[in-house]
């Protein structure tokens, strides 16, 4: 445990520390101002820590990710975003465990960060084509279930499933998917909040996710090695 914590604190730049502190402080301060409930606050802060640590390539991202997954699924269920709920309960929980194991086997011995990779153009086309087909089919299912904003919920879910797979595979392209996921979820939770919902912390969380994903897309592409995923 001591070595794990030591490795997680290793190789941080001042600007990265400033970002994680600033993002967490903004979420906490605004959530308290808007009188968000404790579940929403803890979910949002753990989510912020998860995505920033993922961008940094640290194993602890999956620990905070598990906390966020459990709490966020509860919030999504209460808001009747069933696609988000099922995504977190039946997908993110096992994927957090799988991701932790796989990343632990592919760490840079010096920086203790995961080794980044990138996809070739063939797989990029296949992944995006499959995603859009899946969005249409899953959207119809959610509509039948009576879910809120079924096709937006479907798109968010499908892109997130794909992004998580790419994340575990250590692919830089995951951040393109996360950007799409973040934009969709900002729209979904803004509508929820505008309609009288009290999930301001969740809306703020997704907004910070978007800013983080834009930065990490650049960072991962710069650090990705020349090896393509087969």
N, C-alpha and C positions, 0 to 999 in steps of 0.2 A: 504493500500500500504506500509506503514511504517513497519508494522508487517511482511508483506510478504518478504520484502527486508531483514529484520533482521533474519528471519528464513532461508533464502537462504544463508546468510553469516555465519550461525551457524555450528559448529562442523567440521571445516576444519583443516586438519593436514598440517604441513609445507611442506611435500613432495607433497601433492595434490595441494597446491597453486603453488609450484614451477613447477609442471607439466603443469598446465593450462597456466601459464605465458610463460614457455619455448615453448610449442607447438604453441601458438598464435604468439610469437615473430619470431619463425622459419618460419612460413607460411608467415607472413607479410614481413619479410626481403627478403626471396628468391623470393617472388612474385614481389616485387619492383625491385629486381635485374633483373629478367627476363621480366620486363615491362608488367606485367599482367594488364588487364583492371580492373576498379574499381568494376564492378559487380562480377567478379571472386574472387577478394580479399575479398569483404564483404561476399559473399556466403561461402567461405572457412573458414573464421574466425568464422562466426556464426555457421557453421557446427562443427567446433572444439569445440566451447563452448557447443554446444548441446550434443555431445557425451560424453564429460567429465562430464558434469552436470548430464547426464543420468546415467553414471556409479556411480556418487555420490548419485544418487537417489533424485535429487532436482527438484521441480516443474518447475523452470525457464528453464529447458532443453527444454520444449515444446514451450516456447516463442522464444528462439533462433532457435529451430527447424523449426518454421513457417517461419522465415526470410530466413533460408537456403533453405527450400523447394521451395519457390517462385522464388528465384534467380537461384537455381540449375536447375529447370525445364526449365527456359529460355536458360541456357547454353546447356543443353542436347538436346533441340529441335534444336538449331542451329547446333549441331554436328550430327544430324540425329540419335540420340540414342532414338528412339521413345518409347521403353520400359521404359527407365528411365524417360522420359518426362511424360508418362501416369501414371506411378507409383507415381510420385510426385504430379501432379495436381489432379488426381482423387482418390488418396489413402492417401498420407501423410497429405494433408491439413485437411481433416475431422478427421483423426486418431490423429493428433496433438491436436485437440480440445477434442476428446474423452479421450485421454491419460491424459490430464491435469485434467479433471473432475474426472476420476477414481483414479488417483494417489492421488489427494487431499483428497480422502476418506480413504486412506490407508497409512497414514503417522505415523511414530514413534513419539510419543508425546514428547520425549526428544531430539532426534537428528534432528527431522524434515526432516528425509529422508524416502523414501518409504520403506515399509516392503518387504523384498525379499522372494521369494518362489522358489520351484523347482518341476519339473514334475516327474512322475513315469515312469518306463521303457516302459510300454504299450503305453503311449502317445508319447514318444520319437520315437518309431518305426513307429507309424501311421503318425506322422508329417513328418519324413524324407522320407517315402515311397510316400506320397501324393505330396511332394515337387518335387521329381524327375520325377514323371509322369506329373506334371504340367509344368515343364521345357520343356519337349519334345513337348507338345501340343502348348504352347505359342511360342516356338521357331519357329514352322512351321508358325504360324500366322505372326510373325515379318518378317520372310523370304519373305512371300507373299507381305508384305507392302514395301519391299525393304530396310529394315533397315540395319544399319551397324552391323556386328558381331551378327546376330540374336540369336543364341543359347547361346552365352556368355551373351548377353543382357538379354535374357530370364531367365537364371540362376540367374543373379544378381537381377532381378526383383522379381522372385518367392521367393528366399531366404530372400529378404528384406521385402516382404509382411508378410512372416511367422515370421521373427524376430520382426517386429513391433507389431504383435499380442501378441507374447510372452512378449514383453516389457510392453505393457499395462497390461498384466496379471501378471506382476512383476516376471516373471520366469527367473532364472539364465541361462537357456539354450538359451536364446536369443543371448548370446555372442558367442555361437558356430556358429549360423547363421550369425551374423555380421562379424565374422572372414572370413567366406566363401564369403560373399558379398564384403568385403574389398579387398580380394585377386583378385576376378574377376574384380572389378572396377579399381584396380591398373593396371591390364593387359589391360583393355579397353582404359583407358585414356593415358596409355603409348604408345599404338599403335597410338592413335589420335595425341599425341604430336610429336611422331617420324615421323608422316606423314605430319608435317607442321602446326599442330594446335597450338593455343596460350593459351591453358588451363593448364599451368603449376601449377597454384594455386590449380586447381581441382585435379590434380595428387598428389600434395603434401598433400592435404586435406585427400584423401583416404589412403595415406601412414601413416599419423598420426592416422587416424581412426583404422588402423590395430594394431598399437602398443597399442593404448588405449584399444581396445577390448581384447587383450591378458591379459593385467593387470586386466581388469574388470571381466573377466571370473573367475579368481582366487578370486578376492574380493567378488563377488556375491555368489559364492559357499560357501565361508567361512561364510558369513552373512545370508545365506538362512535358514529359519526356517524349522522345520521338517514336516510342513503341505504340503501335495501333492495337486496339482490341480485336481479337479474332472472333 
